[in-house]
């Protein structure tokens, strides 16, 4: 059987140090599939270094840095393939990492999948951004198999089985190119953060789903572009969560947004009492930015309401905040699995 046409696309912005560290292994371990460097208007010498050391590598250069979302949209328009693999530049792949993902994609009902994501710095633990597959709780807070909020588990093989997931991480995401564009690609208003969860939610509304295959393992540095404690990351996560909910929530939107406003206000107060004033201000600015985006968000919401196939959208039926802070549940496997509706 002929191999599918797969393009492993690495979005790079001023990441020469990551390319030096990880690109040779990506190329070596991705054969016979293509590797493409998508440069997001870097100002360092990433492109010249790559051309010097890998003269045959396919390179796409974007005119401007529109962040993760626009950066990938711009680049992928120039890449022809059956499947894209969106791969962060700060990811170390392992030998045979692609074959399990290719096997998963043989199921036509699967739009995309991800590998197991371990931490590059603490190699026996899961990595924050994706771990072993992502979910949303009933209040639309994301968490993972292997990571609840900031509590990351040691990987002891407890999730070494394929599973349906709600969202697959943008750190390493294999997706059908046809579905990517049919869903409209990544929402460029997001710039970065939460954009892959929004894309997955839209694709669920199209009647398809996502899986994790932990036979594939990669190691993610994390925070390569924005440190986890950067207030800009706080701003993007809070603002983009609101945009995602407004676009995709089917019923009771006013109540859902009001409830989220209360939770966000509580989070802002926690930042304030901890003396983390830049993060408090980031939460406030996130809401102002969301209101400024409402006209475009209303348009998006109406467009997707027409396209919605009304397939069940299965969230975790409990509150991940309640489980963590009240019930003291720190591991995914200890959550009430009857509330996992996938």
C-alpha positions as CSV (number, residue, x, y, z in Angstrom):
1,X,0.0,0.0,0.0
2,X,1.3,3.4,-0.9
3,X,2.3,5.7,1.9
4,X,0.0,8.7,2.5
5,X,1.3,12.1,1.6
6,X,2.3,13.6,5.0
7,X,3.9,17.0,5.6
8,X,5.5,17.5,9.0
9,X,5.3,21.3,9.2
10,X,7.4,23.1,11.9
11,X,6.4,26.7,12.5
12,X,9.5,28.7,13.5
13,X,9.9,32.2,14.9
14,X,13.4,33.2,15.9
15,X,14.0,29.6,17.0
16,X,17.4,28.8,15.5
17,X,18.5,27.3,18.8
18,X,15.6,24.8,18.7
19,X,16.2,24.0,15.1
20,X,19.9,23.3,15.8
21,X,18.8,21.0,18.7
22,X,15.8,19.2,17.2
23,X,15.5,19.5,13.4
24,X,18.1,16.9,12.5
25,X,16.3,14.2,14.5
26,X,12.9,15.3,13.1
27,X,14.2,14.8,9.6
28,X,15.9,11.5,10.4
29,X,13.0,10.0,12.2
30,X,10.2,11.3,9.8
31,X,11.3,9.4,6.7
32,X,9.8,8.6,4.2
33,X,7.6,11.6,4.9
34,X,8.3,15.3,4.1
35,X,9.5,17.9,6.6
36,X,8.7,21.5,5.9
37,X,10.0,24.6,7.8
38,X,7.4,27.3,8.0
39,X,9.2,30.5,9.0
40,X,7.1,33.1,10.6
41,X,9.0,36.2,9.6
42,X,12.0,35.5,11.9
43,X,14.6,38.2,12.5
44,X,17.3,35.8,13.5
45,X,19.3,33.6,11.0
46,X,17.0,30.6,11.3
47,X,16.4,30.4,7.6
48,X,20.0,30.9,6.5
49,X,21.2,28.3,9.0
50,X,18.6,25.8,7.7
51,X,19.5,26.4,4.1
52,X,23.1,25.9,4.9
53,X,22.7,22.6,6.8
54,X,19.7,21.2,5.1
55,X,19.8,22.6,1.5
56,X,17.1,20.2,0.2
57,X,14.6,20.9,3.0
58,X,11.3,22.6,1.9
59,X,11.0,26.1,3.4
60,X,7.9,28.3,3.4
61,X,8.5,31.9,4.5
62,X,5.6,34.0,5.8
63,X,5.5,37.7,5.1
64,X,4.7,38.6,8.7
65,X,4.4,37.1,12.2
66,X,0.7,36.6,12.7
67,X,1.3,34.3,15.7
68,X,0.6,30.5,15.8
69,X,-2.8,30.6,14.2
70,X,-2.2,32.9,11.2
71,X,1.3,31.6,10.8
72,X,0.1,28.1,10.2
73,X,-2.8,29.2,8.0
74,X,-0.5,31.2,5.8
75,X,2.1,28.5,5.6
76,X,-0.3,25.5,5.0
77,X,-1.9,27.3,2.1
78,X,1.4,26.6,0.3
79,X,1.8,23.0,1.4
80,X,0.0,20.3,-0.5
81,X,-0.5,17.0,1.5
82,X,-3.1,14.5,2.6
83,X,-2.2,15.0,6.2
84,X,-0.5,17.9,8.1
85,X,1.5,17.4,11.2
86,X,1.7,20.6,13.1
87,X,4.9,20.3,15.1
88,X,6.4,22.9,17.5
89,X,10.0,23.7,16.9
90,X,10.8,22.8,20.6
91,X,9.7,19.2,20.2
92,X,12.1,16.2,20.2
93,X,10.6,13.3,18.3
94,X,11.4,9.7,19.0
95,X,12.2,6.9,16.5
96,X,9.1,5.5,14.8
97,X,7.0,8.4,16.1
98,X,4.9,8.8,13.0
99,X,3.8,5.3,12.2
100,X,1.3,4.9,15.2
101,X,-0.3,8.2,14.2
102,X,-0.6,7.0,10.6
103,X,-2.3,3.8,11.8
104,X,-4.8,5.9,13.9
105,X,-5.7,8.0,10.9
106,X,-6.8,4.9,8.9
107,X,-10.2,5.3,10.7
108,X,-12.1,7.8,8.4
109,X,-14.1,9.1,11.4
110,X,-11.0,10.4,13.0
111,X,-10.1,14.0,11.9
112,X,-6.8,14.2,13.8
113,X,-4.7,12.7,16.5
114,X,-1.8,13.3,18.8
115,X,1.1,11.3,20.4
116,X,1.9,11.1,24.1
117,X,3.6,14.4,25.1
118,X,6.3,14.0,27.7
119,X,8.4,16.8,29.2
120,X,11.8,17.3,27.6
121,X,13.2,18.7,30.9
122,X,11.6,16.0,33.2
123,X,11.4,13.1,30.8
124,X,9.4,10.7,33.0
125,X,6.6,13.2,33.4
126,X,3.9,14.4,31.0
127,X,4.1,17.8,29.5
128,X,1.6,20.5,30.3
129,X,0.6,21.3,26.7
130,X,-1.3,18.2,25.7
131,X,0.0,15.3,27.9
132,X,-1.9,12.2,26.7
133,X,-4.9,14.0,25.2
134,X,-7.1,16.9,26.1
135,X,-10.6,17.4,27.5
136,X,-13.0,20.3,28.5
137,X,-15.1,20.2,31.7
138,X,-18.7,21.5,31.9
139,X,-17.3,25.0,32.5
140,X,-15.0,24.7,29.4
141,X,-11.8,24.6,31.4
142,X,-9.2,22.4,29.6
143,X,-7.3,19.5,31.2
144,X,-5.5,16.3,30.0
145,X,-4.9,12.7,30.7
146,X,-1.8,13.3,32.8
147,X,-2.3,17.0,33.7
148,X,-5.0,18.7,35.7
149,X,-4.5,22.5,35.7
150,X,-0.8,22.9,36.9
151,X,-0.5,19.4,38.4
152,X,1.4,17.2,36.0
153,X,1.7,13.4,36.5
154,X,4.6,11.1,36.3
155,X,4.1,8.8,33.3
156,X,3.9,5.3,34.7
157,X,2.1,3.8,31.7
158,X,-1.3,4.5,33.3
159,X,-2.6,6.0,30.0
160,X,-0.8,3.7,27.5
161,X,-3.9,3.0,25.5
162,X,-5.5,4.8,22.6
163,X,-8.5,6.9,23.5
164,X,-11.0,9.4,22.1
165,X,-10.2,12.9,23.3
166,X,-11.9,16.3,23.0
167,X,-8.9,18.2,21.8
168,X,-5.4,17.3,20.5
169,X,-2.5,19.6,21.2
170,X,-1.1,22.0,18.7
171,X,2.4,21.1,19.9
172,X,2.1,17.9,17.8
173,X,-1.1,17.4,15.9
174,X,-1.7,15.2,12.8
175,X,-4.8,16.3,11.0
176,X,-6.5,15.7,7.6
177,X,-5.7,18.7,5.4
178,X,-9.2,18.5,3.8
179,X,-10.8,18.7,7.2
180,X,-8.5,21.5,8.4
181,X,-9.6,23.7,5.6
182,X,-13.2,22.6,5.6
183,X,-13.3,23.8,9.3
184,X,-11.7,27.1,8.3
185,X,-8.3,26.5,9.7
186,X,-7.1,28.1,12.9
187,X,-8.9,31.2,14.1
188,X,-6.5,34.0,13.4
189,X,-8.1,36.3,16.0
190,X,-6.6,34.0,18.7
191,X,-3.0,34.7,17.7
192,X,-1.8,31.9,19.9
193,X,-3.2,29.7,22.7
194,X,-6.5,27.8,22.8
195,X,-6.7,27.9,19.0
196,X,-6.3,24.2,18.6
197,X,-9.1,23.5,21.1
198,X,-11.4,25.8,19.2
199,X,-10.5,24.0,16.0
200,X,-11.2,20.6,17.5
201,X,-14.5,21.9,18.9
202,X,-15.6,23.0,15.5
203,X,-14.6,19.7,13.9
204,X,-16.6,17.8,16.6
205,X,-19.6,19.9,15.3
206,X,-18.8,18.5,11.9
207,X,-19.4,14.9,13.2
208,X,-15.7,13.8,13.5
209,X,-13.5,13.2,16.5
210,X,-9.9,13.1,17.7
211,X,-7.8,10.4,19.4
212,X,-4.5,10.0,21.2
213,X,-2.1,7.2,20.3
214,X,0.4,6.8,23.2
215,X,2.5,4.4,21.1
216,X,3.9,7.6,19.6
217,X,6.0,9.6,22.1
218,X,7.5,13.0,21.7
219,X,9.2,15.4,24.2
220,X,8.2,19.0,24.5
221,X,10.3,21.8,26.0
222,X,7.2,24.0,26.4
223,X,7.0,27.8,26.8
224,X,9.5,28.1,23.9
225,X,7.9,31.3,22.6
226,X,6.0,32.6,25.6
227,X,7.0,31.5,29.1
228,X,4.2,29.9,31.2
229,X,4.4,32.8,33.7
230,X,4.3,35.5,31.0
231,X,1.2,37.8,31.5
232,X,0.7,37.8,27.8
233,X,0.0,34.1,28.0
234,X,-2.5,34.8,30.7
235,X,-4.2,37.4,28.5
236,X,-4.4,35.1,25.5
237,X,-5.7,32.1,27.5
238,X,-8.5,34.1,29.1
239,X,-9.4,36.1,26.0
240,X,-9.3,33.2,23.7
241,X,-11.3,31.0,26.0
242,X,-14.1,33.5,25.8
243,X,-13.9,33.8,22.0
244,X,-14.0,30.0,21.8
245,X,-17.1,29.6,24.0
246,X,-18.9,32.4,22.3
247,X,-18.4,30.9,18.9
248,X,-19.2,27.2,19.8
249,X,-21.5,27.1,22.8
250,X,-24.9,25.9,21.4
251,X,-27.4,26.8,24.1
252,X,-27.6,29.0,27.2
253,X,-24.8,31.3,25.9
254,X,-25.7,34.3,28.1
255,X,-25.7,32.2,31.3
256,X,-22.5,30.4,30.3
257,X,-20.6,33.7,29.6
258,X,-21.9,35.2,32.8
259,X,-20.8,32.2,34.8
260,X,-17.4,32.4,33.1
261,X,-17.2,36.1,33.9
262,X,-17.6,35.3,37.6
263,X,-14.9,32.6,37.5
264,X,-12.5,34.9,35.7
265,X,-13.2,37.6,38.2
266,X,-12.4,35.2,41.0
267,X,-9.1,34.2,39.2
268,X,-8.3,37.9,38.8
269,X,-8.8,38.5,42.6
270,X,-6.5,35.5,43.3
271,X,-3.8,37.1,41.2
272,X,-4.4,40.4,43.0
273,X,-4.1,38.9,46.5
274,X,-0.9,37.1,45.4
275,X,0.6,40.4,44.3
276,X,0.7,39.2,40.7
277,X,-0.6,42.6,39.3
278,X,0.5,42.0,35.7
279,X,-1.6,38.8,35.6
280,X,-4.6,40.6,37.3
281,X,-4.4,43.3,34.6
282,X,-4.1,40.6,31.9
283,X,-7.4,39.1,32.9
284,X,-9.1,42.5,32.9
285,X,-7.6,43.3,29.4
286,X,-8.7,39.9,28.2
287,X,-12.4,40.7,28.8
288,X,-12.1,44.2,27.2
289,X,-10.5,42.6,24.1
290,X,-13.2,40.0,24.0
291,X,-15.9,42.7,24.0
292,X,-14.0,44.5,21.2
293,X,-14.1,41.3,19.2
294,X,-17.8,40.7,19.7
295,X,-18.9,41.9,16.2
296,X,-16.6,39.4,14.4
297,X,-17.4,36.7,17.0
298,X,-21.2,37.2,16.4
299,X,-20.5,36.6,12.7
300,X,-18.5,33.5,13.4
301,X,-21.2,32.2,15.7
302,X,-23.9,32.6,13.1
303,X,-21.9,31.0,10.4
304,X,-21.1,27.9,12.5
305,X,-24.7,27.7,13.7
306,X,-25.7,27.0,10.1
307,X,-23.0,24.4,9.7
308,X,-23.6,22.6,12.9
309,X,-24.6,18.9,12.4
310,X,-25.9,18.8,16.0
311,X,-23.8,15.8,16.8
312,X,-23.3,15.4,20.6
313,X,-20.5,17.5,22.1
314,X,-19.2,15.5,25.0
315,X,-17.6,17.4,27.8
316,X,-16.5,16.1,31.2
317,X,-19.7,16.5,33.1
318,X,-18.1,17.6,36.3
319,X,-16.0,20.7,37.3
320,X,-12.3,20.2,37.1
321,X,-11.8,23.1,39.5
322,X,-14.1,21.5,42.1
323,X,-12.3,18.1,41.6
324,X,-8.9,19.7,42.1
325,X,-9.4,22.3,44.8
326,X,-12.3,20.8,46.8
327,X,-12.0,17.1,46.3
328,X,-8.2,17.2,46.0
329,X,-8.1,15.0,42.9
330,X,-4.7,15.6,41.3
331,X,-4.7,12.7,38.7
332,X,-6.9,12.2,35.7
333,X,-7.4,8.5,36.5
334,X,-8.9,9.5,39.9
335,X,-11.6,11.6,38.4
336,X,-15.1,10.3,38.4
337,X,-14.9,8.3,35.1
338,X,-18.7,8.1,34.8
339,X,-18.6,11.8,34.0
340,X,-16.2,11.2,31.1
341,X,-18.7,11.2,28.2
342,X,-16.5,10.3,25.3
